[in-house]
Amino acid sequence: MRRRGDTEGKKPIALLLCAAALAGCASESATAPQLPTAEERSAAEAAGFEVDPVRSAAELLPPELLTDPHYRIEPQVVTSGFANGYVVRSDYGDFEVRGDRMLRTRIREIEALAALDEMSKTEAFAKAAGNALKSPFVATWNLITQPVDTIIGIPTGAWEAIKQGSQLARGERSELEGSGALALIGFEMKKRQIARELGVDPYSSNKELQRQLNRFAWAAYLGGLPSLFVPFVDDSDFQRASAEPTDHLEEVLLTYSPEGLRRLNRIELAVMGIPKPLADELNGHPWYSPRTATMLVEALAALDLAQNRVAFIEAAVSAQSEGDALSYEQTAELMRSYSERVSPIREIALIDGIPMAYTESGTLLAPLAADHAIWNAEAAALARAMTEARPGELRVERMELVLSGTASPLARERFEALGVAVTERAFEPVEDESAQPSEPPL
């Protein structure tokens, strides 16, 4: 069901807003975030907009996250597209990171790499690696000594050899996500178990992490490497990103292969009334890892009273980067959190290509995955889309912008002047819920 004001194929504003969760990638030449030019400053000021702020990492992060024996964060942080831009120098490569959520992910991955590095020096690993190398397959393809950096865990030539030897059909799997043969021999399960013990995503785009996960998974599966136990730094004070997935969802992500996750997603999407071609597009989307797609689908599935969830999927498949995909997933989590903690969502709508929601209590809700929202052209476009929305027969008594992060004073002032309430840090828990009114803030 489409409302007036909804657009089909009109994605530019939504994709600009998605910049809030852009991914961080490793680079030997990672550079500091680009500062606004004098021309950009003048143009923004002339239009009544704020300029991308430049702040220090020390202002934004707890001291224990700024530096570590294995990494350091460059002091200058430029916030653009509502995302904080960091540069992380580490023993395992330099990372340009967009967004607090991805920063936390990369830090966890660096800690995991350091733990694996230490484990690789132990007698237990040496013994397991030696046992694994007794396998002709492992020895032929150098899977311990020269691990590959792809999710599949083996070189393309090795996959062709397995396929020819086993006569297994490739099915739905892509080269990046595994093969039926590897699933049968248990490699993938070992890799997922190791990733879980390390607190990282087995489908991460971090190539060095993939190399080491693959190396240890082969040593564990064929060499008998015992389970790992890796303590991690407590980052509970770093509350910029999203709600953590439930224990049940973590079990699902550990237990099921990529095809298994796709099958579960397909069932959930069918129950939601998502047309099969659109569901297949999300399941096979190049920027959605199995984990990201599953978390997005689970968040939407929790909105069991909401109509028109197809609108959200239509927006989500427009993702043009890993960051876009993460942003849509986090937006779905914001909707789920609001629906569970404030007011159930009645219907989802695309307004100027931006996923919004109408709640049971009469609120037009705009969830935004943002580290820090300033008053710029994108914010003005979002405000305009909200105030010009035509809800049809739905009752709208108020409008609310819900942010995963914070808003500048000017952004809050401008939104509120237009009648849009602003809620910041939406994923942070309410300190004393028993003392809150019947509809507590997020």
Residue, then its C-alpha position, 0 to 999 in steps of 0.5 A: m500500500r503506497r501513500r501519497g508522498d511515497t516515491e518509487g525509485k526516488k532514492p537520493i535522499a535516503l542514500l545520503l542519509c545512509a552515509a551515517a553507517l559507512a563501513g571502514c576498510a583497511s588501507e596502507s595509506a589511510t588518511a585523515p578525514q577530509l576537512p571542509t573547504a573554504e568554499e564548502r563553508s561559505a556555501a553552507e553558511a549562505a544557505g543557513f546550514e552548519v558545516d561538517p564539525v571537526r572534533s577530537a577523538a578524545e571528546l567522543l570516545p572513552p580514554e580506554l578506546l583511544t589507544d591500545p598496544h595494538y592500535r591508536i586512533e588519530p586525534q582528528v575526527v570529521t563528522s560528515g553525512f551524520a557519521n564520525g570519520y576516524v582513522v585507526r592505525s593498527d598492527y594489522g593495517d590502517f583503517e578509514v572508519r566511518g561511523d561509531r558502530m563500525l569503529r567499535t567493530r574494527i576495534r573488536e576485530i583488531e583485538a581478535l587479531a591480536a588474540l589469534d596472533e598470540m595463540s599462533k605462537t603456542e604449542a597447541f596451535a603448532k601441533a594442530a597446524g602440523n596435524a592439519l598439514k597432514s591433509p593433502f588438501v590443506a597442504t596442496w593449497n597452503l591453507i595454513t601457511q598462506p590462508v586466503d582472505t575470502i569468506i569461503g576460506i579456500p582459493t578458487g582453484a581449490w573450490e573447483a577441485i572440490k566441486q569436481g571431486s564431490q559432484l556437488a551442485r553449487g546451488e545458491r552459494s556465491e564464491l564469497e560465502g562458502s560451498g556445499a562441500l565445505a559445509l559437509i566437512g564442517f569447516e564453516m561451523k568451526k569458523r563460525q564458532i571461532a568467530r563467536e568466541l572472538g566476538v567478531d562477524p565471520y562474514s566481516s569484510n576485514k580481509e586480514l581477519q578473514r585470513q586468520l579465521n580461515r587459518f585457525a578454522w582449518a587448524a581446528y577442524l582438521g588439526g584438533l585445535p581446542s576451543l579458544f577463550v579470548p577475554f576482550v576489553d569492556d566497551s560498555d561505555f561506548q554506547r554509540a551504535s545499535a542494540e545487540p542482537t538477542d541470544h536466540l539470534e546469535e544462536v541462529l547466526l552461529t548454527y546456520s550456514p549462509e544457505g540456512l540463513r537465506r532459507l530462514n530469511r525467505i520464510e520470514l519475508a514470505v510471512m511478511g508478504i514480501p514478493k519473492p523477486l524482492a526477497d531474492e534480491l535482498n538475499g542475494h544482495p552483494w552488500y548484505s552479508p548473511r549476518t546483516a541481512t538476517m538481522l534486518v529481516e529479524a528486526l522487521a519480523a518483530l514488527d508483526l502488527a506493521q503493514n507495508r513492510v515491503a516498503f522497507i525492503e524496497a528501500a533496503v535493496s537500493a544499498q550501494s555500499e556495505g555502509d548503506a546496508l548497515s545503515y538500513e539494518q540499524t534503521a530497522e532495529l530503531m523501528r523495532s526498539y521504538s515499537e517495543r518500548v514506546s508505541p507499536i508501529r502500525e504501518i511503514a511508508l517510503i516518503d521521498g525514498i526514506p523509510m518512516a513509520y506511523t505508530e499506533s499512538g499517532t506518531l510519524l516516526a523517522p528513525l535515523a542511524a546517525d552519530h551526530a546530526i547537524w542542520n545541513a541539506e540532508a537534514a532539511a530534506l528529511a524535515r521537509a519530507m516529514t512535514e509534507a507527508r500525506p498519511g491518508e486515513l492514518r491519524v498523525e498527532r505528532m512527528e518524531l525524529v529518533l537518532s541512534g546518536t546525537a543532534s547539534p543544538l541548531a539541528r534540534e532547534r530547526f526540527e522542533a521549530l517545524g513540529v518534529a520532536v527529537t530523541e537522541r541516543a535511542f539505543e541507550p537503556v532508560e535508567d529507571e524504567s519503573a519511574q517512567p510514564s506509561e510511554p517512556p522515551l527511548 
